[in-house]
Amino acid sequence: MKEVIYDYKEFCEKIDKEKPIHHNCQGRYVDTLQTVYQMQFKIYAVAKQGDHIILFEVDSNIDTQSIDFIKQFAKIGKGPGLQTLYTGLIEKYAKPLNSTEGRLEE
């Protein structure tokens, strides 16, 4: 069984921090003009109670043609801008848990 949680605090309370914790991110353009990028960030861990996998998930739809995105990443470009957003998710969610890139599977 796999449990999916969207609340970071609840996720942290339910996981066994002594067991491996991994994270990854998948992304793709969801429109034909390749302007809207869908990013799905996940952290995988083992539950404190039971040995099932708990998954924390953050989904983002990023309009790479929006004024905010362009202002923020005009100097570095679209690809590096998306990488910067991914790095921000790692800093915010994965690093406090000492997560490494990868995933857990049953």
C-alpha positions, 0 to 999 in steps of 0.5 A: 500500500502507498499513502499519498499526503499533500500536507508537509507537516502531516507527512513529517509526523507520519514518517520514520526518519531513521529509514531512507527518504528520497525525492524526485521531480517529474515535469512536462509541458502540458500545452502545444505551445510549450508555455505551461510546464507541469512540475510534480515533486515527490518525497518518498518515506516509510511510515512509522506505523506499518511498513508502507510507503508514504508519499508527499506530493507537490504539483505546480503548473508554471506559466513560463510566459507569465510576466512574473516568470519572465521577470524572475528568470529573464537573465538565465532563461526558461530551462535554468528557471525551471531548475531553480524552482526545482532547487527551491522545492528541494531546499524547502521540503527535502533538505530538512529531512536529509532526503536524497534523490531517488524513490522507494517502491513496494 
